Amino acid sequence: MTGTVCVLVDGDNISAKHAAAILQKAKSCGGARIARVYMDAQRTSDWHSAEGFRLVHAGTGKNAADLLLTVDAIEFLFSLDIKNFLIASSDGDFTHLAARLRERGATVTGAGEAKAPQSFRASCSEFLEFGQSAPAAKAGKQPSNPAPLDLQIRSMIATHSKKGAGMRIAELAPRMHSQHGVRISTLAERTWRAYLVARPMLYSLDPRGPDAMVRFRPDGFAAT
């Protein structure tokens, strides 16, 4: 299979009726290099007859498909140097995977049904909602509703930013803990970079590095 996109489908969560839409989206992004569906292959499913996909038996355990899909995504990122992923699921459990892939420089297109949570949508570069004629707006363009923590982060960045350059991401942990008692390890994202990357409508970040900076997006906080 030729192409540039790694297509990974949560077959326990997404119906095979969306197979054509998934492949069409992959084609518009450069074509599928890998197209896999992860599920309990022992159960009856239309995915068994879906053309263009390799069915991967993930076992019968809880979240088995999610875990194997995640492991393969990270392996493809590093071993095959794939930088374009399409993750088809309506499961918020893939929020962290999408954020981590983007941290490493990959583009992540999410695809799912209307029930897909905002956390997963926002962590993707763009999101295709099945049944819509076009992909949902990129996460960075979606209207935001900053949480109280984000307002604290904005104030912190504004205080320590010099000439609009932002503040070092590495400084967030000690300053947020000392001034607000916030430990990022107690939140779902576990690291400040992952937290910020998952909210592209609010923050812009430099690539990884000890002096990487973060800036807040004024438009993202316009409603506050």
N, C-alpha and C positions, 0 to 999 in steps of 0.2 A: 504494500500500500504506500503510495507516494503522497506527499503533502507536508505541512509544517505543524499541524494541530494535533495535540494529544486529547482524544475524546474519551472521557471516563464517565460512565453512567451508573448510577445507583439503581440497579434493576429491582431491588426490593421496594423502591420508593417511587420510581418513574415507570409509567406504562409504556409498552412497546408501540402504542398508537402515536407516540411522539417521535418515533425513530426517524421518520423522514424530515421532520423539522430540525432535529439535532444534526443530521448529516448536511442539510441545506445550510445551516448556520456555520458548520465547520468548513464547508466549501467556500462560503463568503469570506472566511478568515484565512484562506490559503489551502484548504483541503486537509482531510484527515490523514495523518501519518500512522496513528494508532487509534483504534476505536474498540473499546472494551466495555462490556456490561458485567457488573459484579452482582451476584445474587446466589441464592440457594438453588442451584441448577437441578436439584432433585424434584422441585415442585413444578407444577404445570404453569407455563407462562408463554405468552406470544413472543417473548424475546428469543425463544428457541428457533423461531423461523424468520427472525428479522435479518434482512440482508445488510451486509456491510459492517457487521459487528462480530467480534469474537466474544463468546460467552465464557465467563470465568466463574467456576464454582468456588464460592467463598466459604462454603460450609454452612452449618445450621445454627451456629451459636449466635447469641445476641450481638448485634452490631458487627457481625463478621464481615459483611460486604463493605461497610464503612471503613473498617480497619485495613482490609486488603487494598481497597481503592487508594487510601491515604499512603500506604507504604509504597505502592507502585508509582504514585504521582511523584513522591520524593526521589525514588530511584530513577525515574525517567528524567527528572530535572537535572540530576547530577551525572548519571552515566551516559545519557543520550544528549544532554545539553538542550533539551526541549524548552522553549521559552514561550510557548503559546498553548494554553490549556482550555478545554471546555469541560466543565463539570456539570453534569445534569443530575439535579436532585432538588427536592423541596425541603431538605433536611438542614436545619440550622447547625448540625454537628460539623458541617464542612466549612463553617465560618473561619476557623483557625487555619485550616489547610489553605484556603484561598489567600488569607492574609500572609501566611508564611511564604507561599509561592511568589506573591508580589514583592515581598521583602527581598527575595532573591533575584528580582528583575524580570519575572515572568508576567505575561499578560494572562488574566484569568477571566473567561467568559462564563458566567453562571447561566443555567437554564432550568426552569422549573415551573410549577403551577402557581396559581394565585396565592396559595397558602404558604409559599416560601417566605420565611421570616426576613425582616428588614436587616437583621445582622448579617445574614448570608449575602443578601443583595448588595449591601454597602461594602462588603469586603471584596467584591469582584470588581474588575475593571468596567464591566457592563453586565447587564442581566437581561436575558430573553425570557419573557413570560409566555408560556404556551397559550395560544389562542389570540394573542395580539398580532397585529400585522407587522410590527417592527419591534426591535428590542427596546426594553425600558431604558430611560435615560441613564447615562453613566452616573455612577454613584456620586461623583464629584459635582453633578449638576442637580441632584435631587434636593428638594427643600429639606432643611435640617431643623431639628428641635433640640438644641444643645442641652445636655444634662447639667446639673449643678457642678459635677466634677469638671466638665468641659469649660465651664465659666471660670473655675479656679485655674485651670491650665492656661486659658487665654490671658488671664490677669498675670500669671507667672511669666508667660512669654513676653507680654508687653513690658513688664518691669525689667526684665533682663536682656531684652533685645537692644542692640546698638545699631542705629540707623536702618532699622527694618531688616537686619540680617537674621533675626531670630535668636534662639538660645540653643545651647548644646543639649542634645537629647540626653546625654549622660548626666547632665545636671538635674534633670527632672526628678529622678528617684530621691536623692537626698533632700532637695528643696520641698517637694510635695509632702514628704514624710515629716520634715521638721516644722513646716508651716501649717499643714492641714491634716497630719496624721494618716496620710494615705500610703499604703503599701501596695504596689502594683501586683505583687505575688498573691494577693488575696482576690484579685479580679480574674475574670475568665481568660483574658489575653495573656496574663503572666509576665509580660514585658512591656515597657513603655512604647517601644517601636511597634510592636504588634497592635497595641491599643490605638496608636496614632494612625497607622496604616489602614486600620479597619474603619476610619472616619475621614476619608479623603475629601468630603465636603467641608470639613472643618480645618484640616491641617495639610500643609505641604512639607515634605521631608527631603533632606539630602540623601544620596546613596549612603550605604553603610560606611562607617569609619569612626575613629575616636572623636573627631571634631564635627561629626554630622550635626546639622542644625535642623530645627523645626520652627515653622512659622504658622501662625493661624491665618485662616482665610477670612477677611472681613465680611465677605458676602455670606459666609456660613453662619455668622453670628448677627446678621442684619436684623433678625426678628427680636433680638434681646435688648 
